[in-house]
Amino acid sequence: MKFLVVMLGVAMMLPMAAWAQLAPPNASGVSMGEMHFLVKDVAAYKKFFAVLGATPAAEKDAMKVPGAIFLFKKGEPTGGTVGSMINHFGLQVPDTDAMVAKLKAAGYKTEIGANPGQYFIYGPDELMKIELLPNKALTMPIVFHHIHFFVADPGPNDGDAVKEMQAWYAKVFGAIPGRRAIFDAADLPGVNLTFSKSDTKTVGTAGRVVDNIGFEVADLEGFCNKETAAGIKFDTPCTKKHGDKKYMVALTDPFGVKIVLTDNLDKM
């Protein structure tokens, strides 16, 4: 199916019963999973996301919205999202004007975007940039929408970095290539991956305020075996201990984005 230039929203992929749950996987067994944040003040960030409409997860220092789980780790980030491979990520709410008024009243930094109803908002220390988009069709307070990568030429294969990145996520995770408005993009259940060319070099995500992203994989052990055979190098062993209820492996994409793969993340 051809990717819509103007998305109706990743939220429309989620059943109404999926409030605070992950999306069903694609044919490759993959869907959006987590965003892992390295922050100085975990409590302040949890408060910020609560204002946005995220709800607490069962696991400590985790919150959730439809389509993604946010994990918080206390630490000293080396920098913000701007300047890293992940420039920002996007959320949808029914009324961005009302949400921005709420954020301003709580003392958070906001910026007006170029498009109607579009805003950029910032976390408590202003290191984390988030795009806020309107979707009046939503019947829930908030949903996860996109991750926006900024990458400079040349790519790892000395070609167009944006095209190489789009192709890599399509090949490895089964993301469907297309466009989101003016941007090259690729769709996974629960998230649109958006790719832009940066005029200046951007750095990897490890140690930044958005330290890594994560995908949920239905058959993670099988996925690891298949991708290892295809030449993908994992940062952690692709093994599962007997009796483990959760299974997690890590890898870094060819551009410097740290990725964690999980199963049973939606049980959080």
C-alpha positions, 0 to 999 in steps of 0.5 A: 500500500502506498504510504500516505503523504499526509498521515492520518496518524499512527494512532489510527493503526491502534485499536481503541482497546490499545490505550497504553499498549504497543501496536501489533507487529508487522510481517517481520514481527516488529513494532514500536517499543520504547524510548530510553531517556538518560536524565539528571532528574527522573522525577522531573521528567516523569512529571513532565510526561504526566502533564502530556498525558502519559500514565505510569507503567508497572515497572519503576521509572517507566511511563507509557502512551499508546504506541510506546513506553518511556524508560528513564535512567538517572545520569548525566547526558552528554547532550540533547536531542538536537545535534544527535542522530535523533533530533526529536520525536513526535506525539499527537494530541487532539488539541495542541493549542490547549496542550501548549497552554497547559505546558506553558502554565507549568513552566515548560518551554514551547515553540510555534511550528511552521504548520497549523497546530504544530509546536515544539516542546522541551523537557524540564532541562530543555535538552529533549525536543519533542514535536507536538502535532494535532489530530482532532480524530483522537479519542485518547489524550495522546499517542506516539507518532514519529522519530525524526532522524537527522543524518549527514552525507555521506552514508556508511556506504558513501552514498545518500545518507538519508536513502541508506538509512531508510533502506537499512530500516526497511531491510532489517525491520521490515519498515515500509518506505515512503514519505511523510509530507516532504520527508523520506520516511518508513513505517513500522506499526506504532511509529513513523521513522522520518529521515532528514539530511543534516548540513552538519555532522550529527553524533550517535545517540548513546549517552545523549538524553535520548540514549536509545530507541527500542522495538518490540519483536514477536520472535526475538530469538528467531529474529536474532538468528536470522539477522546474525546470519545476514551479517548484523552485529549485535552489541549484546549476546543474542541468548535467552536464559532459561526461565526469563520472562523478558528478553532484550538485546542491543545493537547500533545501526550503521549511523550511530543510533542505539537500538534495543530489541525486546519481547514482552515489553508491553507487559510493563 
